[in-house]
Amino acid sequence: MLEVRDLVKEFGGLHAVDGVSFTLAAHTITGLIGPNGAGKTTLFNTIAGVHRPTSGTISFLGRAIGGESPHRIFDAGLVRTFQIPRPFAGMTVLENVMLVPSAQAGERFWNNWFGRTRVRAQESAVRERAREVLQFVGLERLAGEFAKNLSGGQQKLLELARVLMAEPQLILLDEPGAGVNPTLLVTIMDKLHELHARGITFLIIEHNMDLVMQLCDPVLVLAQGRLLLEGKPEIVRNDPRVLEAYLGGAPQ
């Protein structure tokens, strides 16, 4: 589904991502781990189009996407969440989710004068779909609440709801367990399992090793911008190179 080859992203003289290559098979949940500063978020941002690669290639479903704009990559079915959720704080939960679908008729000014029937019909369909998604993630009772009033865990669920509105094929999740209480973390993990069973592919950055071990296979380990190891979670967890990287040593 996703193929990354010899990917490099430089900032000045710093190689934040340094010659990384890997592939993601469809219908898998792949973990991406590594110490702070390893380049995980930069890798996500480069895949998602926030950063243009310095060199190397990125292909999604056989299409080269390296250097494409984020909205084109989003429309192709590759979407992402953020470590710190970014909802529209002054809008309701439902409104946040309804904003997601691209090319809605009501976005064009003249359609609100000359195509009202079409705009209303589409808005009604989007609202119905948004309520279904909110019910799936367990936020339906908070549909009318302002997004700024949600807890950290609830905002993570709202992030998940928003990406689901795009009907994605591949979701990049940036630390879904960060700042989430244990009860909501179980909910998030359950939802990810359900979505995986429906055929959605995931690449997940996560520091919670229990979550990684329960959810992800395979696991990629990044250290100092380079891919240190790729393998099954039980192998990765016990590899001395991974332990050394997390303890602050340089990878061999």
Summary of the structure (lengths in Angstrom):
residues: 252
radius of gyration: 19.2
end to end distance: 30.0
largest distance: 66.1
contacts: 795
relative contact order: 0.18
helix: 41%
strand: 24%
